[in-house]
Amino acid sequence: MIKFIISVFSSSNYWFIVLRSTAPILLVTLGAVITEQAGIKNMALEGSMLWAALTGVIVSAATGNVWAGFIAGIAAAVVIALILGLFALKLDANAVLCGVALNLFSTGGTVFVLFSLTGDKGISSSLASKTLPFIKIPFVENIPWVGKIFSGQNIIVWISVLAVVVIHIMLNKARVGVRIRAVGENLEAAKSAGISPNRIKFLTLAVSGVLAGMAGCFLSMGYTSNFTSGISAGRGYVANAAQVVAGGTAVGAIFASLIFGLTDAMATYLQNIGLPPELIQALPYVVTILGFVVITLIRDRKELIRKKKLFEKDRAKPLASGLGA
């Protein structure tokens, strides 16, 4: 078993799959991070991915243009995010419950729409949908081992890397990032400063919809070449857990997403050693959740120790001043 694990980790193909598996979960985790910073939880990320995946396939097949499908898929995801905002922000409904309801609607609704338009049940086999381009990197592709990992990845893998930079700048360097954090940390203070909380929350929901839309399109137009029922496979829910581990940062989202990417890629290799397929399918999610629990416990313990030291320091100050008197 040890030899098997060593052979997997030394394989360039394994790390190629790791990057491919990490990209969609990274995008939706970034979407969860930015809405959480604004004080609203986007539990509809799963539904956004499903509608993006289906819409991208249908439009790209109808127009013969992959980018038309990509843009349409993103638009569909944004619509789902804004519907969540309509119910949660305008009608004052519970955002988590609305998100779950939208996910359930999307799970059945996408299959219904696919069947109504094509007659396909569960998989878009009759649609000649287009595939997002794969990028060959000059010079890098000729480097032994490394070239096989980085060259030939789908364009969405590199867009996900760029998205980390954009979201990091947006939250930490741009003026809008200050407004987002202000709304998320102290709603009343933000209002008194002339910031419209609902406008900021709608903005973050729209951005999360764009990110989830790119992830959904990648799943049906890059990761695979067609739409299948439940193609998002719980990634939207995992992303909402991953954003907690990410600590509200774009850089942290990379490490949180890599936990899923590493185990998802490993599951691909475990198919060759005769493990039950049900166990293999569950492995990425089980390991990811356990990883999140361990990281959260460690972080909470460190925070508890920090607060304890501050408390002891505050208690020591009056004592020291009394002795001085």
N, C-alpha and C positions, 0 to 999 in steps of 0.2 A: 504493500500500500504506500509506503514511504517513497519507494522508487517511482511509483505511478505519479504521486504528487510532485516529485522533483522533475519528472519528465514533462508534466503539464506546465509547471511554472517556468521551465526553460524553453518552452515552445513559443515562437513568435506568433503563431496562429492563435494561441490562447490570449495573448495580450492584444492582438487585433480584435478579437471578440469582446474583450473587456471594454475597449474604447467604444465599440459599436453598441454594447449593452448599456453603457453608462450614459451615453448621449441623451436618450429620451427621458430617463429618470432625472438627469441633471437639469434639463429644461423645465420640467414641471416642478422640480424642487425650487428652482429660482422663482417660478410663478407663485409658489406657496410662501416663499420668503418675503417677497415684496408686498403681498396682501396682508400677511401677518404683521409686518412692520406698520401698516396703516390701521391695524386693529380690526381686521375682518378676515375670517378664515374662509378660503375658497375651497370648499369640499366638492365643488362641481368640476374639478380638474379632470376627473375620470370621464365625465360626460363630454367635456370639451374635446378631449383626445378622440373619443369615439366618433363624434360628429365630424371632426377634422379629417380623420382617417377615411371615413366614408365619402365625404364631400370631395376630398382631393382625388380619390379614385374615379368617382363619377364624372367630375368636370374634366379631368385630364383625358379620360376616355372619350368624352363627348367632343372636346375641342381639339384633341390631338396635341395639346400643349401642356407640358408638365408644370410650367410655372403658373399657368392659369389655374390648374388644379391646386397647386400649392397655396396660392393667394386665396382661392375660394375656401380651402380647408381652414386656413387661419381665420378668415372672416366668420365661418361657422362656429369656430371655437370662441371667438370674441362675443358672438351673439349669446351663447350659453352663459358666459361669464357675466354679461350685462343683464341677462334675465335674472340671474342670481342677485345682482345688485338691485334690480327693480323690486324684487320681493323683500330682500333683507333691509334695504336702505329706505326705499320709498313707502313700502307697506308694513315695515317694522316687524317682519317675520323672523323667525330664528334662522340664522345663516347656515348653521350646520344641517338642520333638518331640510331646509330648502335645497342645499347642495346634494344631500343624499337622495332626495326626491328627483332632482334633475338627473342624477346618475342612473337611477332605476328607469326613468323615462327614456334615457339615451340608450341603455342596454337593449330594451325591447324596440324602441323607436327606430334605431338604425337598421335592425334586422327587418322590420316591417317595411321601411322605405326601400331597402335593397330588393326585397321580394316584390314589392309593388312595381318597381321600375324595370327589373330584369328577370324576375321569376327565379332568381338564385336563392337558395336557402342556406344562409350562414356564411357563404364565401362567394366573392364576386368573380366567379370563374368565367362568366360570359363577357366581362368587360376587359377590353384591351387597354388597360390603364398604363400610364407612363411611369417611368422610374426616375427619381431624382439622381443627378449625376454623381459619379464617383471620381475622386480627385487623385490623379497621379502626380506626385511631387518630383519634379526634375532633380537629379543628383541624389536626393534622399532615397529614391526607390532602388538605387544601385548599391546602397550601403547594406552589407550583410546583416541579417537579423532585424536591425532597426528599420530598414526600408520596408520590410514585410509587415511591420506593425503600423507605420504611419502613412505610407503611400497606398493608395487604393481605397481609403476610407470614404464613406459617403459625405457629401458636402455638409449635411446637417451635423455631423460630428464636429466639424470646424466651426460651424455657426454656434453650436452649444458652447464652445470655448470662448468665442467672441461675446456671447451673451453674458458670460460670467463677468467679463471686463466691463460691459455696458451697464449691467445691473450694479456692479460695485461702484462705478463712477456715479451712477444715478442716485444711489443711496448715501454715498459718503462725500461726494465732491460737488454735486449739483444742488442748486437752490431747492428744487422739487424734493430732493431727499430729506432736507431739513423739515419741509412741510409734512412729508409722509411720516417721519418719526414723531413730529409734534402731534399729529392727529392720533397716532397709535399710543403715545405715552400719556398725553393729557388733553382730552377732547375739549374741555372747557377753556383751557389756556390757549389752545389753537383757535377756538372761536373768537376769543377776546383779541387775538392778534390779527383778526380779519381773514382767517383761513376758512374756506368752506370744507368741512369734513367729508360731506357726501361727494363733492367734486373730486377730492383726493382719492377717496375710496373707489369711486367709479374708474378713475384713472388707473389705479393699481390693478383693479379687476380686468380692465382692458389689456394691460400689459401682460398679466398672467394668462389671459386668453390667447394672446399672440404666442407666448412661449409654449403653452399646452398645444396650440394648433400646429406649431412646427414639429413638436414631438409626435403628435398623432399622424401627421402627414408622413413623417419618417417611418413610422411603423408599417404603413400600408404602401409606401412608395419608395422604400429604401431598405429598411430592415427585412421586409418581405415585398412582394410585388402585387399584393391584392389585399382587399379588406376581408377579414373574417370576424365572425361574431365574438364580441368580447376581446378584441385585439389588444386593448390597453392593459388587460390582465392585472388590474389592481394597482397599476403604477401611480395613479392619481392619489390613492389612499396612502401608498408608501411615501409619496412626496410630502404629504402633510405631516407624516412622522419624521421624515428626513429633515424638514425645515427646523424642527425642534433641536435636533442634533447639530444642525448647521449654525445654531446660535444667532439666527437672524442676519447672517452675512453671506454674500455671494461666494466668497472663497471657502467658507465652511461647507457650502452646498456641494463643492467638488468632492470632499472627503466623505460626506454622508452618502453621496450617490455612488462613489466607488465601492462602498460596501456591497451594494446591490449588484453592481457591474461585475465585481470579482466572483461572487457566488453564482450569478447567472451564467457566466462563462464557464465556471467549473461544472455546473450542471450539464452543460453540453458534452463535456468529456466523460462525465460519470455514466452517460448512456451506454458507453462501451464496456462497462464492467458488470453489467447484468443487474443493476439495482432496479427496483420497481419504478415504472415511469411516474406513478403518482407521487412517490417520494422525491424523485428528481425535480418534478414541477414545483413542489412545495419548498424545496431546499432554499432557493434564493430569498424567499419571503421569510422563512423561519430564521435563517442565519442573520438576515438584515434586521429583523425585529429584535433578536437577541443582542446583536451588536449595538443597536440603538439603546436598548435597556442598560447595557454595561456602560456605554459612554455617558449616558444621562446620570447614572448612579455615581460614576467617578466625578463628573462635573459638579453634581449636587454636593458631594462630600467635600470637594475643594472649597465650594462656596460656603458651606457650613463652617469649615475650619477658619476661613477668612473672617466670617462674621464673629466667630468666637474670639478670635484674636483682637478684633476691633472692640468687642464688648469688654474684654479683660483690660485693654488699654484705656478705655473710657472710665472703668472703675478705678484704675490705678491713679488717674489724674487727681480726683478729689482727695484721695489718701495722701498723695505726695504733697498737695497744697496744704493739707491739715498738719502734716509733720513739719512743714516749713514755717507755719505760723507758731 
